[in-house]
Amino acid sequence: MLSAMLRRSSPQLPVFIVLVVAVFASCERRGGCTGANCGVLIDAAVAEPGTLLPPSSEDIVATDIDEQLFLKLADVGMSQNTLGDEDFQPLLAQKWEWDGPLTLVFHLDPRARWHDGQPVTAADVEFTFNAYTDSLVASPYRPKLRRIASVTQRDSLTTVFRFRERYPEMFYDAVYHMRILPAHLLRPVPRDQWRTAPFGRQPVGDGPYRFVRWQAAQSIELVADSTFFLGRPGIRRLIWRFTPNLQVAVQQVIADQADVREQLVTPDNVKRAREAQQLAIYTYRGTVYTFLSFNQRSPGDSTKPHPIFADREVRRALAMAVDRASLLKSALGDLAKVPPGPISELLWIWDPEIRQLPYDTAQAGRILNARGWRDHDGDGVRDKDGQPLAFHVLVPTSSVLRRQYARLLQEQYRAIGVHVEVDELEPTVVNQRVGTGKYDTAILSRSNDPSPSSGIAQSWTRAGFGGSNFGRYYNPEFERLVDRAVTATTRDRARPLWRAAMETLNADAPGVFLYALDNVAAIHKRVDNVQIRPGGGVAPAAPRRVCRDHLRRCHVRLYPDSSRAGKAVRAHRRRRVRRPDPVRPTHHAIRAR
């Protein structure tokens, strides 16, 4: 996932809006740059989000937009180190300290304001935590916050986090998963109605950009907040223009109707973009993996097992029947890798040596025979007790690649006597059906957080039931290994535990992990000196932009100036009242390839 983020420097340094390749920068096309705050950013986005209320959506486009509207307390630094608090950069929190091993105290910046003029207070932070963890809100981020016992106010600008246990990523969990919400505007809204509340279509935030308008099925527009307490952003307007599918989005960039497409995805799109003289091509590690999800509960009644996929041995057979390497070569060439589990290559636990089920159609057939699935009537489709071995695969019409994969899977399953129907539906319909468990299988894409601890728990443990664990996968041994990995004090100690967890999950075959993309972005040459950070939008950066009127070009730096960044971090550390008492884990950095 690519996104735009904000980074706060020390009070003596200027503040820049963060533009990561997901949100585009260009000078206005007509008339060039006319002042210090010129510029329009146009994003050819695929699919329109359902809401802009942060706890109610994991949609990638919604996340990109929310990052400009709503701030976190702090954010991960350029090192991508999520252990301890050393490398985190202040946002809403001006400083923080540890008050004992289980208590973390944040002091808010008194200058922070909501876009309606009201101050951001500790009451907003307390309200936000209670909302994110409320079962009525049913936030997909709720599992990521399960180790935080409470969030309370000490005074109007001081908020206190109390944890249930000590572990190395306490600070990361406190700040990364929540965007602070305006309590004075959302408190009157019944929480079971948040997903469809008007606020989600007309949000009021505290970030560098204000919401302007949402034209249904067309675009969302934001404008720079001239009163933003960390300094007015350098780009005046941000526009997300919605397209029906990837091909249209890529064509808009090629036709100079948008400035950047952050994911070209297919070899054909990369080839077309390279041939466009006005575009530059950039490759960087992706954060997304894509998989065929097996729903282990009945689509009509989640209290009952699925007639096919509740059987672990049948799932294993169906996983072994898929030649993932040949599918990847056919559809993506060298633009992706087969993932060794539910992870992208960006995560530090990626390991090609993790054991997986082999591609073995003969063994798959023997397993299905042993489970009673045979072709009793000679029609080419296996059956059991009069029921054919047949199921539906959901794919969104917006994804050319997932639709292609669905057809390739259909052919591979036909070869072992399994009948597959491909249902190509609008993305909103796919999301609704998957979210409510009304599906057999679906080809889904998930984006990893900087740490495996939160995303894996969210999508693959019991904590994700009713949230992102759509297939209802559960194995107590897997969860035990995940809990041990999360509480390991160093990555060296955590690595073998994560490997064991991934191998346990792979053996259960809750899905077929198909591909992990390397991202390829097409950016207009008006944007020069582009330096893409690890994972694109995972960590904050401080760009600088110089518009040259006669050339109509913008100069954008996506890495912060190292001397300024170092001064900012050192200044923040001097402001801390007390060093944290808990375990000080080893520093590990994730570096770009």
BALO-231094 format. One line per 4 residues: number of its first residue (from 1); for each residue x, y, z of C-alpha. Coordinates in nm, 3 decimals, padded with zeros to 5 digits, always signed. Layout:
BEGIN
NUM	X:Y:Z ~ ... .
END
This chain:
BEGIN
1	+00.000:+00.000:+00.000 ~ +00.121:+00.342:-00.083 ~ +00.020:+00.647:+00.103 ~ +00.088:+01.008:+00.188 .
5	+00.213:+01.079:+00.534 ~ +00.313:+01.367:+00.749 ~ +00.630:+01.405:+00.948 ~ +00.689:+01.647:+01.227 .
9	+01.033:+01.797:+01.263 ~ +01.160:+01.974:+01.568 ~ +01.003:+02.315:+01.649 ~ +01.299:+02.504:+01.503 .
13	+01.277:+02.330:+01.166 ~ +01.032:+02.386:+00.883 ~ +00.759:+02.126:+00.834 ~ +00.692:+01.959:+00.500 .
17	+00.399:+01.754:+00.385 ~ +00.504:+01.399:+00.312 ~ +00.440:+01.279:-00.039 ~ +00.506:+00.909:-00.086 .
21	+00.469:+00.780:-00.435 ~ +00.105:+00.683:-00.381 ~ -00.008:+01.041:-00.382 ~ +00.121:+01.238:-00.669 .
25	+00.292:+01.569:-00.700 ~ +00.293:+01.798:-00.997 ~ +00.282:+02.165:-01.060 ~ -00.045:+02.293:-01.196 .
29	-00.051:+02.225:-01.565 ~ -00.185:+02.562:-01.668 ~ +00.033:+02.860:-01.596 ~ +00.298:+02.667:-01.407 .
33	+00.364:+02.746:-01.040 ~ +00.241:+03.083:-00.924 ~ +00.350:+03.089:-00.562 ~ +00.504:+02.911:-00.266 .
37	+00.201:+02.689:-00.219 ~ +00.121:+02.599:-00.578 ~ +00.044:+02.254:-00.705 ~ -00.225:+01.997:-00.764 .
41	-00.189:+01.622:-00.710 ~ -00.404:+01.387:-00.919 ~ -00.435:+01.021:-00.825 ~ -00.586:+00.780:-01.079 .
45	-00.736:+00.556:-00.812 ~ -00.901:+00.219:-00.869 ~ -01.234:+00.179:-00.687 ~ -01.411:+00.431:-00.466 .
49	-01.393:+00.390:-00.086 ~ -01.708:+00.337:+00.113 ~ -01.619:+00.577:+00.396 ~ -01.339:+00.805:+00.517 .
53	-01.396:+00.725:+00.885 ~ -01.060:+00.567:+00.980 ~ -01.168:+00.288:+01.217 ~ -01.435:+00.168:+00.975 .
57	-01.230:+00.098:+00.665 ~ -00.914:-00.081:+00.552 ~ -00.964:+00.031:+00.192 ~ -00.630:+00.136:+00.045 .
61	-00.761:+00.455:-00.116 ~ -00.947:+00.550:+00.203 ~ -00.628:+00.494:+00.402 ~ -00.428:+00.718:+00.168 .
65	-00.683:+00.997:+00.204 ~ -00.723:+00.954:+00.580 ~ -00.349:+00.998:+00.624 ~ -00.388:+01.355:+00.502 .
69	-00.699:+01.425:+00.710 ~ -00.627:+01.260:+01.047 ~ -00.306:+01.244:+01.251 ~ -00.162:+00.973:+01.473 .
73	+00.013:+01.045:+01.801 ~ +00.346:+00.945:+01.641 ~ +00.466:+00.745:+01.342 ~ +00.732:+00.494:+01.246 .
77	+01.064:+00.646:+01.148 ~ +01.268:+00.590:+00.835 ~ +01.443:+00.286:+00.983 ~ +01.113:+00.093:+00.998 .
81	+01.216:-00.018:+01.346 ~ +00.899:-00.102:+01.541 ~ +01.075:-00.225:+01.857 ~ +01.087:+00.021:+02.144 .
85	+01.025:+00.393:+02.077 ~ +01.366:+00.516:+01.967 ~ +01.290:+00.576:+01.600 ~ +00.934:+00.708:+01.615 .
89	+00.861:+01.064:+01.506 ~ +00.620:+01.292:+01.700 ~ +00.291:+01.398:+01.536 ~ +00.003:+01.495:+01.766 .
93	+00.215:+01.401:+02.066 ~ +00.475:+01.664:+02.146 ~ +00.661:+01.426:+02.376 ~ +00.611:+01.108:+02.577 .
97	+00.756:+00.918:+02.872 ~ +00.721:+00.580:+03.042 ~ +00.577:+00.582:+03.394 ~ +00.675:+00.231:+03.495 .
101	+00.691:-00.080:+03.276 ~ +00.322:-00.085:+03.174 ~ +00.228:+00.284:+03.156 ~ +00.299:+00.520:+02.867 .
105	+00.220:+00.892:+02.895 ~ +00.172:+01.120:+02.593 ~ +00.172:+01.501:+02.604 ~ -00.023:+01.653:+02.315 .
109	+00.087:+01.954:+02.117 ~ -00.132:+02.241:+02.248 ~ -00.141:+02.398:+01.900 ~ -00.326:+02.107:+01.739 .
113	-00.676:+02.195:+01.615 ~ -00.961:+02.019:+01.441 ~ -01.061:+02.172:+01.111 ~ -01.368:+02.328:+01.277 .
117	-01.138:+02.520:+01.514 ~ -01.183:+02.307:+01.827 ~ -00.864:+02.200:+02.011 ~ -00.740:+01.841:+01.998 .
121	-00.745:+01.711:+02.355 ~ -00.675:+01.400:+02.560 ~ -01.050:+01.340:+02.561 ~ -01.025:+01.279:+02.186 .
125	-00.750:+01.019:+02.239 ~ -00.949:+00.837:+02.506 ~ -01.262:+00.849:+02.290 ~ -01.068:+00.716:+01.990 .
129	-00.932:+00.412:+02.175 ~ -01.274:+00.328:+02.317 ~ -01.426:+00.353:+01.969 ~ -01.162:+00.145:+01.794 .
133	-01.204:-00.133:+02.055 ~ -01.586:-00.121:+02.070 ~ -01.750:-00.431:+01.922 ~ -02.033:-00.212:+01.790 .
137	-01.788:-00.024:+01.570 ~ -01.640:-00.361:+01.468 ~ -01.319:-00.196:+01.353 ~ -01.084:-00.425:+01.159 .
141	-00.804:-00.269:+01.369 ~ -00.953:-00.387:+01.698 ~ -00.738:-00.704:+01.723 ~ -00.422:-00.493:+01.696 .
145	-00.508:-00.309:+02.018 ~ -00.592:-00.610:+02.235 ~ -00.282:-00.576:+02.453 ~ -00.373:-00.221:+02.561 .
149	-00.587:-00.233:+02.876 ~ -00.704:+00.128:+02.884 ~ -00.649:+00.486:+02.768 ~ -00.742:+00.768:+03.005 .
153	-00.696:+01.144:+03.052 ~ -00.466:+01.291:+03.312 ~ -00.551:+01.644:+03.204 ~ -00.670:+01.811:+02.883 .
157	-00.334:+01.760:+02.708 ~ -00.206:+01.444:+02.877 ~ -00.323:+01.093:+02.795 ~ -00.219:+00.769:+02.968 .
161	-00.193:+00.426:+02.803 ~ -00.188:+00.120:+03.028 ~ -00.085:-00.218:+02.887 ~ -00.181:-00.569:+02.991 .
165	+00.176:-00.700:+02.959 ~ +00.530:-00.602:+02.868 ~ +00.647:-00.669:+02.514 ~ +00.884:-00.495:+02.268 .
169	+00.621:-00.335:+02.042 ~ +00.414:-00.162:+02.310 ~ +00.482:+00.184:+02.172 ~ +00.414:+00.073:+01.814 .
173	+00.072:-00.064:+01.911 ~ -00.012:+00.255:+02.099 ~ +00.049:+00.490:+01.807 ~ +00.044:+00.308:+01.474 .
177	-00.306:+00.165:+01.447 ~ -00.521:+00.462:+01.550 ~ -00.591:+00.795:+01.384 ~ -00.726:+01.028:+01.649 .
181	-01.094:+01.118:+01.607 ~ -01.297:+01.431:+01.707 ~ -01.500:+01.325:+02.010 ~ -01.719:+01.638:+01.999 .
185	-01.846:+01.543:+01.651 ~ -01.866:+01.164:+01.672 ~ -01.985:+01.107:+02.029 ~ -02.353:+01.171:+01.935 .
189	-02.338:+00.916:+01.650 ~ -02.457:+00.564:+01.750 ~ -02.153:+00.343:+01.711 ~ -02.337:+00.065:+01.533 .
193	-02.408:+00.320:+01.258 ~ -02.054:+00.448:+01.209 ~ -01.988:+00.265:+00.881 ~ -02.271:+00.455:+00.712 .
197	-02.258:+00.778:+00.916 ~ -02.256:+01.113:+00.726 ~ -01.923:+01.196:+00.895 ~ -01.757:+00.933:+00.678 .
201	-01.860:+01.123:+00.366 ~ -01.779:+01.471:+00.505 ~ -01.497:+01.418:+00.754 ~ -01.350:+01.681:+00.985 .
205	-00.992:+01.604:+01.071 ~ -00.683:+01.756:+01.230 ~ -00.431:+01.686:+00.954 ~ -00.255:+01.902:+00.696 .
209	-00.548:+01.888:+00.450 ~ -00.916:+01.974:+00.483 ~ -01.197:+01.786:+00.314 ~ -01.353:+01.982:+00.026 .
213	-01.590:+01.758:-00.170 ~ -01.680:+01.404:-00.261 ~ -01.838:+01.359:-00.601 ~ -01.985:+01.011:-00.596 .
217	-01.819:+00.771:-00.840 ~ -01.595:+01.055:-00.964 ~ -01.347:+01.208:-00.720 ~ -01.251:+01.322:-00.370 .
221	-01.076:+01.655:-00.324 ~ -00.879:+01.797:-00.031 ~ -00.724:+02.140:+00.013 ~ -00.423:+02.244:+00.218 .
225	-00.506:+02.378:+00.563 ~ -00.343:+02.722:+00.581 ~ -00.374:+02.716:+00.964 ~ -00.222:+02.371:+01.017 .
229	-00.023:+02.387:+01.340 ~ +00.287:+02.224:+01.189 ~ +00.292:+02.452:+00.887 ~ +00.089:+02.481:+00.569 .
233	+00.158:+02.198:+00.320 ~ +00.347:+02.286:+00.006 ~ +00.092:+02.128:-00.232 ~ -00.237:+02.316:-00.257 .
237	-00.486:+02.049:-00.367 ~ -00.503:+01.670:-00.361 ~ -00.746:+01.495:-00.594 ~ -00.828:+01.125:-00.609 .
241	-01.001:+01.049:-00.938 ~ -01.186:+00.716:-00.943 ~ -01.158:+00.477:-01.234 ~ -01.349:+00.153:-01.294 .
245	-01.039:-00.065:-01.318 ~ -00.661:-00.074:-01.335 ~ -00.644:-00.048:-01.711 ~ -00.834:+00.281:-01.714 .
249	-00.618:+00.419:-01.431 ~ -00.299:+00.335:-01.619 ~ -00.437:+00.482:-01.939 ~ -00.514:+00.811:-01.763 .
253	-00.150:+00.843:-01.656 ~ -00.026:+00.751:-02.002 ~ -00.267:+01.005:-02.156 ~ -00.139:+01.276:-01.915 .
257	-00.476:+01.302:-01.737 ~ -00.318:+01.206:-01.403 ~ +00.033:+01.239:-01.271 ~ +00.120:+00.906:-01.112 .
261	-00.001:+00.550:-01.096 ~ +00.171:+00.385:-00.800 ~ +00.102:+00.023:-00.899 ~ +00.116:-00.084:-01.263 .
265	+00.085:-00.451:-01.160 ~ +00.107:-00.633:-01.496 ~ +00.396:-00.667:-01.744 ~ +00.177:-00.519:-02.018 .
269	+00.106:-00.207:-01.813 ~ +00.474:-00.166:-01.732 ~ +00.559:-00.194:-02.101 ~ +00.295:+00.067:-02.197 .
273	+00.414:+00.307:-01.927 ~ +00.778:+00.272:-02.032 ~ +00.682:+00.368:-02.386 ~ +00.516:+00.691:-02.266 .
277	+00.788:+00.953:-02.301 ~ +00.651:+01.178:-02.026 ~ +00.664:+00.901:-01.761 ~ +00.947:+00.770:-01.544 .
281	+00.931:+00.416:-01.400 ~ +01.027:+00.326:-01.042 ~ +01.040:-00.021:-00.881 ~ +01.026:-00.087:-00.508 .
285	+00.920:-00.359:-00.266 ~ +00.549:-00.405:-00.214 ~ +00.357:-00.455:+00.109 ~ +00.075:-00.661:-00.044 .
289	+00.022:-01.036:-00.083 ~ -00.269:-01.196:-00.267 ~ -00.430:-01.529:-00.185 ~ -00.727:-01.756:-00.250 .
293	-00.926:-01.751:+00.075 ~ -01.115:-02.066:+00.181 ~ -01.423:-01.987:+00.391 ~ -01.436:-02.250:+00.664 .
297	-01.791:-02.159:+00.768 ~ -02.114:-02.209:+00.576 ~ -02.196:-01.903:+00.359 ~ -02.559:-01.922:+00.465 .
301	-02.500:-01.978:+00.837 ~ -02.164:-01.897:+00.999 ~ -02.250:-02.121:+01.296 ~ -02.218:-02.423:+01.068 .
305	-01.906:-02.563:+00.898 ~ -01.854:-02.521:+00.527 ~ -01.944:-02.847:+00.348 ~ -01.609:-02.846:+00.162 .
309	-01.356:-02.617:+00.328 ~ -01.415:-02.713:+00.690 ~ -01.223:-03.031:+00.605 ~ -00.851:-02.963:+00.655 .
313	-00.747:-03.251:+00.429 ~ -00.963:-03.123:+00.142 ~ -00.810:-02.775:+00.179 ~ -00.464:-02.930:+00.169 .
317	-00.550:-03.119:-00.147 ~ -00.685:-02.806:-00.314 ~ -00.368:-02.616:-00.220 ~ -00.146:-02.892:-00.363 .
321	-00.343:-02.887:-00.689 ~ -00.231:-02.530:-00.768 ~ +00.092:-02.476:-00.958 ~ +00.162:-02.132:-00.815 .
325	+00.498:-02.094:-00.989 ~ +00.352:-02.148:-01.335 ~ +00.058:-01.917:-01.262 ~ +00.296:-01.642:-01.153 .
329	+00.520:-01.685:-01.456 ~ +00.218:-01.676:-01.688 ~ +00.052:-01.370:-01.534 ~ +00.335:-01.164:-01.384 .
333	+00.671:-01.277:-01.515 ~ +00.938:-01.138:-01.283 ~ +00.717:-00.869:-01.125 ~ +00.625:-01.083:-00.822 .
337	+00.723:-01.380:-00.607 ~ +00.530:-01.672:-00.463 ~ +00.491:-01.583:-00.092 ~ +00.591:-01.841:+00.174 .
341	+00.276:-01.759:+00.372 ~ +00.054:-01.456:+00.443 ~ +00.339:-01.205:+00.413 ~ +00.488:-00.964:+00.165 .
345	+00.858:-00.949:+00.086 ~ +00.894:-00.623:+00.280 ~ +00.847:-00.798:+00.616 ~ +01.162:-00.909:+00.791 .
349	+01.015:-01.257:+00.853 ~ +01.004:-01.332:+00.476 ~ +01.197:-01.655:+00.426 ~ +01.183:-01.868:+00.107 .
353	+01.288:-02.168:+00.318 ~ +00.962:-02.172:+00.514 ~ +00.800:-02.510:+00.449 ~ +00.493:-02.511:+00.228 .
357	+00.270:-02.775:+00.075 ~ +00.419:-02.896:-00.254 ~ +00.255:-02.882:-00.595 ~ +00.148:-03.245:-00.635 .
361	-00.172:-03.321:-00.828 ~ -00.130:-03.696:-00.781 ~ -00.120:-03.661:-00.403 ~ -00.408:-03.412:-00.417 .
365	-00.615:-03.669:-00.606 ~ -00.536:-03.943:-00.355 ~ -00.640:-03.721:-00.066 ~ -00.970:-03.632:-00.231 .
369	-01.036:-03.999:-00.304 ~ -00.968:-04.087:+00.059 ~ -01.212:-03.818:+00.174 ~ -01.486:-03.963:-00.044 .
373	-01.468:-03.712:-00.329 ~ -01.470:-03.931:-00.641 ~ -01.624:-03.901:-00.986 ~ -01.901:-04.153:-00.926 .
377	-02.115:-04.061:-01.229 ~ -01.836:-04.011:-01.485 ~ -01.916:-03.647:-01.565 ~ -01.561:-03.528:-01.495 .
381	-01.649:-03.369:-01.162 ~ -01.587:-03.535:-00.828 ~ -01.886:-03.581:-00.600 ~ -01.972:-03.709:-00.255 .
385	-02.314:-03.817:-00.130 ~ -02.467:-03.680:-00.449 ~ -02.305:-03.334:-00.412 ~ -02.045:-03.221:-00.670 .
389	-01.707:-03.088:-00.562 ~ -01.786:-02.739:-00.688 ~ -01.752:-02.388:-00.550 ~ -01.753:-02.020:-00.648 .
393	-01.456:-01.780:-00.655 ~ -01.530:-01.412:-00.590 ~ -01.315:-01.152:-00.769 ~ -01.363:-00.775:-00.811 .
397	-01.427:-00.643:-01.159 ~ -01.171:-00.367:-01.088 ~ -00.879:-00.612:-01.074 ~ -00.762:-00.741:-01.411 .
401	-00.497:-00.954:-01.243 ~ -00.726:-01.125:-00.994 ~ -00.978:-01.197:-01.270 ~ -00.699:-01.353:-01.476 .
405	-00.585:-01.562:-01.180 ~ -00.941:-01.683:-01.119 ~ -00.963:-01.819:-01.473 ~ -00.622:-01.985:-01.444 .
409	-00.723:-02.146:-01.114 ~ -01.046:-02.262:-01.276 ~ -00.845:-02.453:-01.538 ~ -00.605:-02.608:-01.287 .
413	-00.890:-02.728:-01.066 ~ -01.078:-02.869:-01.363 ~ -00.779:-03.096:-01.427 ~ -00.833:-03.276:-01.094 .
417	-01.213:-03.296:-01.121 ~ -01.314:-02.981:-00.934 ~ -01.572:-02.744:-01.086 ~ -01.517:-02.373:-01.022 .
421	-01.750:-02.086:-01.106 ~ -01.594:-01.739:-01.124 ~ -01.813:-01.455:-00.994 ~ -01.685:-01.115:-01.111 .
425	-01.861:-00.850:-00.904 ~ -01.823:-00.483:-00.820 ~ -01.561:-00.426:-00.547 ~ -01.818:-00.298:-00.298 .
429	-02.025:-00.613:-00.345 ~ -01.720:-00.837:-00.306 ~ -01.622:-00.654:+00.014 ~ -01.974:-00.682:+00.152 .
433	-02.004:-01.054:+00.081 ~ -01.658:-01.137:+00.211 ~ -01.708:-00.922:+00.520 ~ -02.032:-01.101:+00.606 .
437	-01.896:-01.448:+00.527 ~ -02.129:-01.504:+00.231 ~ -01.878:-01.665:-00.001 ~ -01.707:-01.997:-00.077 .
441	-01.368:-01.865:-00.188 ~ -01.238:-01.524:-00.288 ~ -00.913:-01.391:-00.427 ~ -00.815:-01.126:-00.174 .
445	-00.522:-00.888:-00.135 ~ -00.390:-00.789:+00.208 ~ -00.139:-00.520:+00.297 ~ +00.119:-00.587:+00.569 .
449	+00.193:-00.344:+00.849 ~ +00.561:-00.268:+00.917 ~ +00.542:-00.539:+01.186 ~ +00.404:-00.891:+01.138 .
453	+00.270:-00.888:+01.494 ~ -00.040:-00.683:+01.428 ~ -00.135:-00.774:+01.072 ~ -00.105:-01.151:+01.114 .
457	-00.311:-01.147:+01.432 ~ -00.569:-00.928:+01.264 ~ -00.617:-01.157:+00.964 ~ -00.529:-01.508:+01.082 .
461	-00.619:-01.552:+01.452 ~ -00.942:-01.581:+01.647 ~ -00.902:-01.214:+01.741 ~ -00.988:-01.134:+01.378 .
465	-01.326:-01.313:+01.382 ~ -01.585:-01.056:+01.280 ~ -01.302:-00.848:+01.136 ~ -01.036:-00.938:+00.881 .
469	-01.017:-01.313:+00.947 ~ -01.288:-01.362:+00.688 ~ -01.229:-01.736:+00.642 ~ -01.252:-01.803:+01.018 .
473	-00.919:-01.983:+01.035 ~ -00.830:-02.098:+01.386 ~ -00.553:-02.319:+01.520 ~ -00.455:-02.286:+01.889 .
477	-00.098:-02.399:+01.817 ~ -00.058:-02.125:+01.555 ~ -00.191:-01.867:+01.800 ~ +00.046:-01.990:+02.072 .
481	+00.343:-01.948:+01.839 ~ +00.227:-01.601:+01.732 ~ +00.192:-01.491:+02.095 ~ +00.544:-01.614:+02.171 .
485	+00.683:-01.439:+01.863 ~ +00.514:-01.112:+01.958 ~ +00.660:-01.115:+02.308 ~ +01.013:-01.218:+02.201 .
489	+01.257:-00.948:+02.305 ~ +01.464:-00.946:+01.984 ~ +01.406:-01.030:+01.621 ~ +01.668:-01.305:+01.642 .
493	+01.453:-01.474:+01.906 ~ +01.129:-01.401:+01.724 ~ +01.238:-01.525:+01.380 ~ +01.225:-01.904:+01.446 .
497	+00.890:-01.861:+01.621 ~ +00.745:-01.676:+01.322 ~ +00.882:-01.944:+01.092 ~ +00.718:-02.218:+01.299 .
501	+00.392:-02.022:+01.301 ~ +00.398:-01.980:+00.923 ~ +00.470:-02.350:+00.871 ~ +00.182:-02.444:+01.101 .
505	-00.055:-02.219:+00.907 ~ +00.071:-02.345:+00.569 ~ +00.009:-02.705:+00.676 ~ -00.354:-02.615:+00.758 .
509	-00.405:-02.451:+00.415 ~ -00.657:-02.180:+00.510 ~ -00.587:-02.040:+00.165 ~ -00.354:-02.060:-00.131 .
513	-00.092:-01.783:-00.121 ~ -00.059:-01.680:-00.484 ~ +00.173:-01.382:-00.529 ~ +00.348:-01.093:-00.357 .
517	+00.397:-00.805:-00.599 ~ +00.700:-00.588:-00.644 ~ +00.552:-00.244:-00.694 ~ +00.622:-00.059:-01.016 .
521	+00.516:+00.306:-01.027 ~ +00.478:+00.539:-01.323 ~ +00.545:+00.902:-01.233 ~ +00.531:+01.202:-01.462 .
525	+00.871:+01.353:-01.530 ~ +00.744:+01.683:-01.393 ~ +00.829:+01.515:-01.063 ~ +01.203:+01.468:-01.048 .
529	+01.465:+01.351:-00.800 ~ +01.226:+01.084:-00.672 ~ +01.369:+00.855:-00.405 ~ +01.130:+00.583:-00.296 .
533	+01.152:+00.460:+00.060 ~ +01.123:+00.097:+00.176 ~ +00.767:-00.019:+00.117 ~ +00.656:+00.310:-00.034 .
537	+00.424:+00.467:+00.223 ~ +00.517:+00.269:+00.531 ~ +00.744:+00.529:+00.692 ~ +00.736:+00.910:+00.700 .
541	+00.960:+01.131:+00.492 ~ +01.009:+01.502:+00.437 ~ +01.002:+01.605:+00.073 ~ +01.106:+01.939:-00.066 .
545	+00.960:+02.080:-00.378 ~ +01.094:+02.349:-00.609 ~ +00.863:+02.453:-00.893 ~ +01.032:+02.594:-01.202 .
549	+00.783:+02.808:-01.386 ~ +00.954:+02.802:-01.723 ~ +00.986:+02.423:-01.719 ~ +00.660:+02.354:-01.532 .
553	+00.842:+02.097:-01.320 ~ +00.843:+02.014:-00.954 ~ +01.140:+01.889:-00.756 ~ +01.037:+01.646:-00.483 .
557	+01.261:+01.473:-00.232 ~ +01.101:+01.170:-00.072 ~ +01.385:+01.115:+00.173 ~ +01.439:+01.365:+00.454 .
561	+01.759:+01.560:+00.468 ~ +01.973:+01.344:+00.695 ~ +02.110:+01.629:+00.905 ~ +01.768:+01.779:+00.969 .
565	+01.617:+01.438:+01.041 ~ +01.889:+01.361:+01.293 ~ +01.844:+01.698:+01.466 ~ +01.468:+01.639:+01.487 .
569	+01.510:+01.299:+01.650 ~ +01.776:+01.424:+01.893 ~ +01.565:+01.726:+01.988 ~ +01.268:+01.503:+02.063 .
573	+01.474:+01.268:+02.274 ~ +01.606:+01.559:+02.484 ~ +01.244:+01.658:+02.556 ~ +01.152:+01.323:+02.707 .
577	+01.094:+01.324:+03.081 ~ +01.195:+00.964:+03.148 ~ +01.343:+00.682:+02.947 ~ +01.122:+00.374:+02.914 .
581	+01.185:+00.102:+03.168 ~ +01.081:-00.205:+02.965 ~ +01.309:-00.431:+02.765 ~ +01.524:-00.241:+02.519 .
585	+01.518:-00.457:+02.206 ~ +01.788:-00.474:+01.945 ~ +01.754:-00.217:+01.666 ~ +01.686:-00.365:+01.323 .
589	+01.637:-00.166:+01.006 ~ +01.453:-00.276:+00.695 ~ +01.636:-00.148:+00.392 ~ +01.526:-00.103:+00.037 .
593	+01.661:-00.350:-00.216 .
END
